Amino acid sequence: MNVATIHTKLRQLKCCVIIPTYNNHKTLKKVIDGVLDYTNDIIVVNDGATDETPDILKGFPKIEQIHLSKNVGKGNALRLGFKKASALGFHYAITIDSDGQHFPNDIPVFVEALESSETENLLLIGARNMKQEGVPGKSSFGNNFSNFWFWFETGISLEDTQSGFRLYPLREINQRNYYTKKFEFEIEVIVKAAWNGTEVKNVPIKVLYDETERVSHFRPFKDFTRISILNIWFVLMTIFVIKPRDLYRKYKKKGLRRFIMEDFLGNDDSPRKKAMSIALGVFTGLSPFWGFHTIIVIFLAILLKLNKAIAFTFSNVSLPPFIPFVLYASSKMGQFVLGIEYSYTMEEMTENFELLKHLETYIVGSFSLAILSAVVLGSLGYLILTIISKKQIALQHE
């Protein structure tokens, strides 16, 4: 597509370009000029710059500008830009950094991807080649770190989750509440978008790291800490809110029978995979990691690519009503394995904390019981699921 065509398509799509900037006077004008080749619908958010930025922006009186009296953070600048764009009637916004690392001539990549998409609720992130020469090692590491946690929190695998060259669906984005105002906002917004049904994808873009002109305001310790805290919160939300919510929505939509067959049993999963998921759930539920069973079983199920619903369900063998029985059985198993015997009853063990006096026995017994139960129930599950699978295949061929 030529430049004139891109101009027209951006107008038809009601898409503008937002440029957040803070003390990037060496590259700001070049970036704005590059974007102007494709559209005049530009919003520049001056995040309290203390360099020549205000003077540079005086040379562009026809573009929308937001000037903040003090620096707050990139996330805040983007949020202000989104609100302004929506107020002006735009449905989409492409964001591009002002430090010169992005190429405005990649704007057509976003336009083409949006036009060819089957959904309007689409968020595109420019995927940089982080292996090319000149890319700082800390940037590559940070991106891989972010990619992993985004995958854990959403189940979506991306090549680049930190690039600031993006296309946002404004109507969807502006419906959410956000709490971050600095670099971590770009993590918060894509995770929440994915959680709420927005399709999040990568598109290939070029990148330039020119250390003679580029000024990065990312503070490794402070900003990495902020991002880590945000990811910890998102992981907890994923395990205790988002995953149960998604399972409940599937149950309501499909009904009990179809939900069990498709999501709980997982028709596409082999009997072996389902049985291993049962074994993982039982082992985790009976292990002595009280308070962390859910986190551990979901993490391991994702890591081992097992059925998360089955593993989570069978980890609940240690639900509160069953805890006294689990403790008692673990203690008895530990006594058997170690060749010793104590005379207290289950009531004395749970009420008078006798178990704490024999912690070694309990831990040995707990792991022994977990392994034995996992093997037995996993094997039994494999046998039953194999029979069911063969019957289903036979019915399909009749």
C-alpha positions in Angstrom: 0.0 0.0 0.0 1.3 3.5 -0.8 1.3 6.4 1.5 -1.9 8.0 0.2 -3.7 4.7 0.7 -2.5 4.4 4.3 -3.8 8.0 4.9 -7.2 7.0 3.7 -7.4 3.7 5.5 -6.3 5.2 8.8 -9.2 7.7 8.5 -11.6 5.0 7.5 -10.6 2.9 10.5 -10.8 6.0 12.7 -7.2 5.3 13.9 -4.8 8.0 15.3 -1.2 7.8 16.4 -0.3 8.6 20.0 3.3 9.7 20.8 4.2 9.8 24.6 7.4 11.7 25.1 9.7 12.7 27.9 13.1 14.4 27.3 13.7 12.9 23.9 14.5 16.1 22.1 17.1 14.5 19.9 14.7 12.1 18.2 11.2 13.6 18.8 11.0 15.8 15.6 12.2 12.9 13.4 9.5 10.6 14.8 6.7 13.2 14.4 7.8 13.9 10.8 7.9 10.2 10.0 4.4 9.7 11.4 3.1 12.7 9.4 4.0 10.9 6.2 1.1 8.6 7.0 -1.4 10.6 9.0 -2.1 14.0 10.4 -4.2 12.5 13.3 -1.5 12.6 15.9 -1.7 13.2 19.7 1.6 14.0 21.4 1.6 13.7 25.2 4.5 15.7 26.7 5.0 14.0 30.1 6.6 17.0 31.9 9.8 17.2 29.7 12.5 19.5 31.0 14.5 19.7 27.7 13.7 21.4 24.4 10.5 19.3 23.9 8.0 22.2 24.3 9.9 24.3 21.7 10.0 21.4 19.3 6.2 20.9 19.6 5.6 24.6 18.9 6.7 23.8 15.4 3.7 21.4 15.0 0.7 23.6 15.9 -1.8 21.5 13.9 -1.4 18.3 15.9 -3.1 17.6 19.2 -0.9 18.1 22.2 -1.2 17.4 25.9 1.4 19.1 28.1 1.9 17.9 31.7 3.6 20.2 34.3 5.6 17.4 35.8 6.7 13.9 34.8 4.3 11.2 36.0 5.1 8.2 33.9 4.6 6.6 30.5 1.5 4.7 31.6 -0.2 7.9 32.7 0.8 9.6 29.4 -0.8 6.7 27.4 -3.9 6.7 29.5 -4.4 10.4 28.9 -3.7 9.9 25.2 -6.4 7.1 25.0 -9.0 9.3 26.7 -8.2 12.2 24.3 -8.3 10.0 21.3 -11.7 8.6 22.3 -13.1 12.1 22.9 -12.0 13.0 19.4 -14.0 10.1 18.0 -11.2 7.6 17.2 -11.8 3.9 17.6 -8.1 2.8 17.4 -4.8 4.3 18.4 -1.3 3.3 17.3 1.3 4.2 19.9 4.9 4.8 19.0 7.9 5.7 21.2 9.6 9.0 20.7 13.2 7.7 21.3 13.7 6.8 17.7 13.8 3.0 18.1 10.7 2.5 16.0 10.2 3.1 12.3 7.1 5.0 11.4 7.1 3.3 8.0 6.0 0.1 9.9 2.6 1.8 10.4 1.2 0.0 7.3 1.9 -3.3 9.1 -0.6 -2.5 11.8 -3.2 -1.3 9.2 -2.9 -4.4 7.1 -3.2 -6.7 10.2 -6.2 -4.9 11.5 -7.9 -5.0 8.1 -7.3 -8.7 7.6 -8.5 -9.6 11.2 -11.7 -11.4 11.7 -12.4 -9.4 14.9 -12.5 -5.7 15.6 -11.5 -6.3 19.2 -7.8 -6.6 18.4 -4.7 -5.4 20.2 -1.4 -5.6 18.1 2.1 -5.5 19.6 5.1 -4.9 17.3 7.5 -7.8 17.6 11.1 -6.7 17.5 14.0 -8.9 16.5 15.6 -9.1 19.9 18.5 -11.2 18.5 19.8 -8.6 16.1 23.0 -6.8 16.6 22.9 -3.8 18.9 20.0 -4.9 21.1 21.0 -4.5 24.7 21.2 -7.7 26.7 19.1 -6.3 29.5 16.3 -5.5 27.0 16.4 -9.0 25.6 16.3 -10.5 29.1 13.5 -8.2 30.2 11.4 -9.1 27.2 11.8 -12.9 27.7 10.9 -12.4 31.4 7.8 -10.5 30.5 6.8 -13.0 27.7 6.9 -15.9 30.2 4.7 -14.2 32.7 2.2 -13.0 30.1 1.9 -16.6 28.9 1.4 -17.9 32.4 -1.3 -15.3 33.1 -3.2 -15.5 29.9 -2.2 -18.7 28.1 -1.1 -16.6 25.1 2.4 -17.1 23.7 4.0 -13.9 22.2 7.4 -13.1 20.9 7.4 -9.5 22.3 5.3 -8.1 25.1 7.3 -5.0 25.9 7.4 -3.1 22.6 5.8 0.3 22.8 4.8 0.2 19.1 1.2 -1.0 19.3 -2.3 -0.7 18.1 -5.0 -0.5 20.8 -8.8 -0.9 20.4 -9.9 2.2 22.3 -13.5 1.2 23.1 -12.4 -1.9 24.8 -9.3 -0.5 26.5 -11.1 2.5 28.0 -13.7 0.3 29.7 -11.1 -1.1 32.1 -9.8 0.3 35.4 -6.0 0.6 35.6 -3.8 1.3 38.6 -0.3 1.7 37.2 1.1 4.9 35.7 4.7 4.0 34.7 6.3 1.4 32.4 4.4 -1.4 34.0 1.1 0.0 32.6 2.0 -1.6 29.2 1.9 -5.0 31.0 -1.2 -4.3 32.9 -3.2 -3.2 29.8 -2.4 -6.2 27.7 -3.0 -8.7 30.5 -6.4 -7.2 31.3 -7.3 -6.9 27.6 -6.6 -10.7 27.1 -8.5 -11.6 30.3 -11.6 -9.7 28.9 -11.6 -11.3 25.5 -9.5 -9.0 23.4 -7.3 -10.8 20.8 -3.7 -10.0 21.5 -1.2 -10.7 18.7 2.3 -9.8 17.5 3.1 -8.2 14.1 6.7 -8.0 12.9 8.4 -4.6 13.1 11.9 -3.2 12.7 13.9 -1.7 15.6 16.9 0.6 15.9 19.0 1.0 19.1 21.1 4.1 18.4 22.8 4.8 21.7 24.1 8.2 20.4 20.6 9.6 20.1 18.3 7.3 22.1 17.5 8.1 25.7 15.9 5.4 27.8 14.1 6.4 31.0 13.7 2.8 32.2 15.2 2.4 35.7 16.3 -1.2 36.0 15.9 -1.7 39.7 12.8 0.5 40.4 10.8 -0.4 37.2 11.8 -4.0 37.3 10.6 -4.2 40.9 7.3 -2.6 40.0 6.8 -5.0 37.1 7.6 -8.0 39.3 5.1 -6.9 41.9 2.4 -6.5 39.2 3.2 -9.9 37.9 2.9 -11.5 41.3 -0.5 -9.9 41.7 -1.6 -11.1 38.2 -0.4 -14.6 39.0 -2.6 -14.7 42.1 -5.5 -13.3 40.2 -5.0 -15.9 37.4 -5.0 -18.8 39.8 -7.8 -17.7 42.2 -10.0 -15.6 40.0 -9.5 -15.8 36.2 -9.1 -19.6 35.8 -12.1 -20.4 38.0 -14.1 -17.6 36.3 -13.3 -19.0 32.8 -14.2 -22.6 33.9 -17.5 -21.3 35.3 -18.3 -19.4 32.1 -17.6 -22.5 30.1 -19.9 -24.6 32.3 -22.7 -22.0 32.0 -22.4 -21.9 28.3 -22.0 -25.6 27.6 -24.0 -27.3 30.3 -22.8 -29.9 32.7 -22.5 -32.9 30.4 -20.7 -31.1 27.5 -18.5 -29.2 30.0 -17.3 -32.4 31.6 -16.6 -34.1 28.3 -14.9 -31.2 26.6 -13.2 -29.2 29.4 -13.0 -31.5 32.4 -12.1 -34.7 30.7 -10.7 -33.0 27.6 -11.9 -35.0 24.6 -8.7 -34.1 22.7 -6.4 -35.3 25.5 -5.2 -38.9 25.5 -6.1 -41.2 28.4 -2.4 -41.1 29.3 -2.4 -37.3 29.6 -5.6 -37.3 31.6 -4.3 -40.0 34.0 -1.0 -38.1 34.5 -3.2 -35.0 35.3 -5.1 -37.0 37.9 -1.8 -38.3 39.4 -0.4 -34.8 39.5 -3.5 -33.4 41.3 -3.6 -36.2 43.9 0.1 -36.0 44.6 0.0 -32.2 45.0 -3.1 -32.3 47.1 -1.6 -34.8 49.6 1.8 -33.2 49.7 2.7 -31.2 52.9 2.7 -27.8 51.0 -0.4 -26.5 52.8 -1.7 -23.1 51.5 0.2 -23.5 48.2 -1.5 -26.5 46.6 -3.5 -24.5 44.0 -0.5 -22.4 43.0 1.8 -25.5 42.7 -0.7 -27.7 40.8 -1.6 -25.0 38.2 2.0 -24.1 37.7 3.1 -27.7 37.2 0.1 -28.5 35.0 1.1 -25.6 32.7 4.8 -26.5 32.9 4.2 -30.2 32.1 1.4 -29.3 29.5 -1.2 -31.5 31.4 -5.0 -31.0 31.8 -5.3 -28.1 34.2 -8.9 -28.7 35.0 -8.4 -32.3 36.0 -5.2 -31.6 37.9 -6.8 -28.8 39.9 -9.9 -30.8 40.7 -8.0 -33.8 42.0 -5.8 -31.6 44.1 -8.8 -30.9 46.2 -8.5 -34.2 48.0 -7.2 -32.0 50.8 -10.3 -29.8 51.1 -10.9 -28.6 54.8 -13.3 -31.4 55.7 -10.7 -34.0 54.6 -7.7 -32.4 56.3 -7.9 -34.4 59.6 -8.1 -37.7 57.7 -5.2 -36.7 55.4 -3.1 -35.8 58.4 -3.9 -39.0 60.2 -3.3 -41.2 57.1 0.0 -39.3 56.5 1.1 -39.9 60.1 0.3 -43.6 60.0 2.1 -44.0 56.6 5.1 -42.2 58.1 5.2 -44.6 61.1 4.9 -47.6 58.7 7.8 -46.3 56.5 10.1 -45.5 59.4 9.2 -48.6 61.4 7.9 -46.7 64.5 4.6 -46.4 66.2 2.8 -43.7 68.3 -0.3 -44.3 70.3 -2.2 -41.0 70.0 -5.6 -40.9 68.3 -6.7 -38.7 65.4 -8.5 -36.4 67.9 -5.4 -36.0 70.0 -3.3 -35.3 66.9 -5.6 -32.6 65.5 -6.6 -30.9 68.8 -3.4 -31.1 70.8 -1.0 -30.7 67.9 0.7 -34.0 68.7 1.6 -34.1 65.0 4.0 -31.1 65.4 6.1 -33.2 67.9 6.7 -35.8 65.1 7.1 -33.6 62.1 9.7 -35.8 60.4 7.2 -38.8 60.6 4.5 -36.6 59.1 6.6 -35.3 56.2 7.9 -38.7 55.2 4.4 -40.1 55.5 2.9 -37.3 53.5 5.1 -37.7 50.5 4.8 -41.5 50.7 1.0 -41.3 50.8 1.1 -38.7 48.0 3.2 -40.9 45.7 1.3 -44.1 46.5 -2.1 -42.5 46.0 -1.0 -40.8 42.8 0.3 -44.0 41.3 -2.8 -46.0 42.3 -5.4 -43.4 41.3 -3.5 -42.4 38.2 -3.3 -46.0 37.1 -7.0 -46.6 37.8 -7.9 -43.4 36.0 -5.8 -44.6 33.0 -7.6 -47.9 32.9 -11.1 -46.4 33.1 -10.3 -43.6 30.6 -8.8 -46.1 28.1 -12.0 -48.2 28.3 -14.2 -45.1 27.8 -12.0 -43.9 24.9 -12.3 -47.3 23.1 -16.1 -47.4 23.6 -16.3 -43.9 22.1 -14.2 -44.9 19.1 -16.3 -48.0 18.6 -19.5 -45.9 18.7 -18.1 -43.5 16.1 -17.5 -46.3 13.7 -20.9 -47.9 14.0 
